[in-house]
């Protein structure tokens, strides 16, 4: 079983965004699995790096959209993005121990963040901006 199961509320009503969110959840599960399986440090570092890069790219794209649209909730939305990136960097800094507690913390922190952020910030954003574009 995957550490984070897909939930309908991750979708935010836009198929393109739902696809991106599914990819992020899958990367979380891959990274957590590498930690929980006690794979070599290089594998864990690669998985966490892949996750961090994907989340950063997703956030950058979203923030460009918000800026172009002059979205009035850009500042709090971006602050929430930064909060997650800070948490993920903390997890990455502690991942050298590659113990089960780190894997469980990774999934707990990210699942809680995803549920809250997707349900609030992203749902509001995508209701306002409409379908996802590039």
C-alpha beads as a LAMMPS data file, in Angstrom:
LAMMPS data file: protein, C-alpha beads

134 atoms
133 bonds

1 atom types
1 bond types

-500.0 500.0 xlo xhi
-500.0 500.0 ylo yhi
-500.0 500.0 zlo zhi

Masses

1 110.0

Atoms # bond

1 1 1 0.000 0.000 0.000
2 1 1 1.225 3.491 -0.868
3 1 1 2.009 5.781 2.068
4 1 1 -0.285 8.462 0.589
5 1 1 -3.401 7.230 -1.165
6 1 1 -4.916 9.456 -3.850
7 1 1 -7.922 11.379 -2.574
8 1 1 -10.563 13.059 -4.745
9 1 1 -9.936 16.414 -3.037
10 1 1 -6.402 16.454 -4.504
11 1 1 -7.968 16.964 -7.944
12 1 1 -9.248 20.579 -7.541
13 1 1 -11.570 20.023 -10.508
14 1 1 -9.018 20.484 -13.298
15 1 1 -7.752 17.334 -15.088
16 1 1 -4.316 18.819 -15.892
17 1 1 -3.776 19.896 -12.287
18 1 1 -5.066 16.556 -11.025
19 1 1 -2.453 14.845 -13.210
20 1 1 0.314 17.027 -11.755
21 1 1 -0.922 16.433 -8.216
22 1 1 -1.002 12.661 -8.852
23 1 1 2.613 12.834 -10.033
24 1 1 3.626 14.712 -6.880
25 1 1 1.859 12.192 -4.637
26 1 1 3.588 9.352 -6.512
27 1 1 7.000 11.016 -6.016
28 1 1 6.268 11.366 -2.290
29 1 1 5.448 7.664 -2.162
30 1 1 8.622 6.738 -4.056
31 1 1 10.778 8.833 -1.702
32 1 1 9.050 7.514 1.409
33 1 1 9.384 3.973 0.081
34 1 1 13.123 4.449 -0.449
35 1 1 13.466 5.622 3.151
36 1 1 11.210 2.918 4.617
37 1 1 12.975 0.198 2.585
38 1 1 16.325 1.483 3.906
39 1 1 17.693 1.835 0.409
40 1 1 21.207 3.258 0.022
41 1 1 21.657 6.920 0.901
42 1 1 22.320 7.797 -2.758
43 1 1 18.923 6.344 -3.754
44 1 1 17.133 8.218 -0.958
45 1 1 18.915 11.456 -1.897
46 1 1 17.962 11.000 -5.567
47 1 1 14.296 10.341 -4.709
48 1 1 14.099 13.335 -2.379
49 1 1 15.860 15.507 -4.963
50 1 1 13.405 14.392 -7.658
51 1 1 10.515 15.206 -5.334
52 1 1 11.914 18.612 -4.404
53 1 1 12.552 19.543 -8.047
54 1 1 9.062 18.449 -9.136
55 1 1 7.354 20.337 -6.329
56 1 1 9.475 23.437 -6.979
57 1 1 8.675 23.327 -10.713
58 1 1 4.954 22.883 -10.035
59 1 1 4.986 25.812 -7.621
60 1 1 6.937 28.027 -10.035
61 1 1 4.432 27.296 -12.792
62 1 1 1.502 28.024 -10.509
63 1 1 3.097 31.245 -9.276
64 1 1 3.700 32.416 -12.871
65 1 1 0.022 31.805 -13.607
66 1 1 -1.009 33.748 -10.515
67 1 1 1.293 36.649 -11.380
68 1 1 0.031 36.851 -14.968
69 1 1 -3.572 36.789 -13.748
70 1 1 -2.865 39.356 -11.015
71 1 1 -4.338 36.870 -8.585
72 1 1 -5.242 38.643 -5.351
73 1 1 -4.221 35.679 -3.168
74 1 1 -0.709 35.288 -4.613
75 1 1 1.119 36.278 -1.409
76 1 1 -0.583 33.808 0.965
77 1 1 -0.523 31.073 -1.665
78 1 1 3.199 31.575 -2.262
79 1 1 3.828 31.681 1.503
80 1 1 2.165 28.289 1.816
81 1 1 4.387 26.961 -0.988
82 1 1 7.461 28.216 0.860
83 1 1 6.275 26.588 4.085
84 1 1 6.157 23.203 2.371
85 1 1 9.547 23.663 0.698
86 1 1 11.043 24.582 4.089
87 1 1 9.561 21.430 5.642
88 1 1 10.820 19.304 2.777
89 1 1 14.337 20.785 3.089
90 1 1 14.279 19.952 6.819
91 1 1 13.309 16.369 5.995
92 1 1 16.056 16.179 3.369
93 1 1 18.614 17.457 5.881
94 1 1 17.604 14.706 8.319
95 1 1 17.209 11.956 5.726
96 1 1 20.791 10.799 6.105
97 1 1 19.584 8.561 8.911
98 1 1 17.138 6.875 6.460
99 1 1 15.086 5.420 9.288
100 1 1 11.407 4.586 9.318
101 1 1 10.605 7.679 11.398
102 1 1 11.938 9.915 8.610
103 1 1 9.821 8.143 5.984
104 1 1 6.735 8.349 8.154
105 1 1 7.389 12.014 8.918
106 1 1 7.814 12.760 5.208
107 1 1 4.472 11.219 4.327
108 1 1 2.643 12.703 7.327
109 1 1 3.905 16.241 6.694
110 1 1 3.264 16.113 2.966
111 1 1 -0.114 14.423 3.149
112 1 1 -1.354 16.954 5.709
113 1 1 -0.019 19.790 3.571
114 1 1 -1.504 18.371 0.342
115 1 1 -4.936 17.884 1.889
116 1 1 -5.029 21.420 3.277
117 1 1 -3.327 23.226 0.386
118 1 1 -5.178 21.476 -2.434
119 1 1 -8.525 21.871 -0.656
120 1 1 -8.057 25.567 0.123
121 1 1 -5.420 27.480 -1.858
122 1 1 -5.448 25.403 -5.057
123 1 1 -9.213 24.932 -5.181
124 1 1 -9.709 28.722 -4.819
125 1 1 -6.994 29.437 -7.412
126 1 1 -8.390 27.083 -10.028
127 1 1 -11.962 28.248 -9.486
128 1 1 -10.695 31.766 -10.169
129 1 1 -8.324 31.064 -13.058
130 1 1 -10.244 28.277 -14.745
131 1 1 -8.580 25.371 -16.540
132 1 1 -4.857 24.924 -16.261
133 1 1 -2.778 26.318 -19.121
134 1 1 0.913 26.358 -19.926

Bonds

1 1 1 2
2 1 2 3
3 1 3 4
4 1 4 5
5 1 5 6
6 1 6 7
7 1 7 8
8 1 8 9
9 1 9 10
10 1 10 11
11 1 11 12
12 1 12 13
13 1 13 14
14 1 14 15
15 1 15 16
16 1 16 17
17 1 17 18
18 1 18 19
19 1 19 20
20 1 20 21
21 1 21 22
22 1 22 23
23 1 23 24
24 1 24 25
25 1 25 26
26 1 26 27
27 1 27 28
28 1 28 29
29 1 29 30
30 1 30 31
31 1 31 32
32 1 32 33
33 1 33 34
34 1 34 35
35 1 35 36
36 1 36 37
37 1 37 38
38 1 38 39
39 1 39 40
40 1 40 41
41 1 41 42
42 1 42 43
43 1 43 44
44 1 44 45
45 1 45 46
46 1 46 47
47 1 47 48
48 1 48 49
49 1 49 50
50 1 50 51
51 1 51 52
52 1 52 53
53 1 53 54
54 1 54 55
55 1 55 56
56 1 56 57
57 1 57 58
58 1 58 59
59 1 59 60
60 1 60 61
61 1 61 62
62 1 62 63
63 1 63 64
64 1 64 65
65 1 65 66
66 1 66 67
67 1 67 68
68 1 68 69
69 1 69 70
70 1 70 71
71 1 71 72
72 1 72 73
73 1 73 74
74 1 74 75
75 1 75 76
76 1 76 77
77 1 77 78
78 1 78 79
79 1 79 80
80 1 80 81
81 1 81 82
82 1 82 83
83 1 83 84
84 1 84 85
85 1 85 86
86 1 86 87
87 1 87 88
88 1 88 89
89 1 89 90
90 1 90 91
91 1 91 92
92 1 92 93
93 1 93 94
94 1 94 95
95 1 95 96
96 1 96 97
97 1 97 98
98 1 98 99
99 1 99 100
100 1 100 101
101 1 101 102
102 1 102 103
103 1 103 104
104 1 104 105
105 1 105 106
106 1 106 107
107 1 107 108
108 1 108 109
109 1 109 110
110 1 110 111
111 1 111 112
112 1 112 113
113 1 113 114
114 1 114 115
115 1 115 116
116 1 116 117
117 1 117 118
118 1 118 119
119 1 119 120
120 1 120 121
121 1 121 122
122 1 122 123
123 1 123 124
124 1 124 125
125 1 125 126
126 1 126 127
127 1 127 128
128 1 128 129
129 1 129 130
130 1 130 131
131 1 131 132
132 1 132 133
133 1 133 134
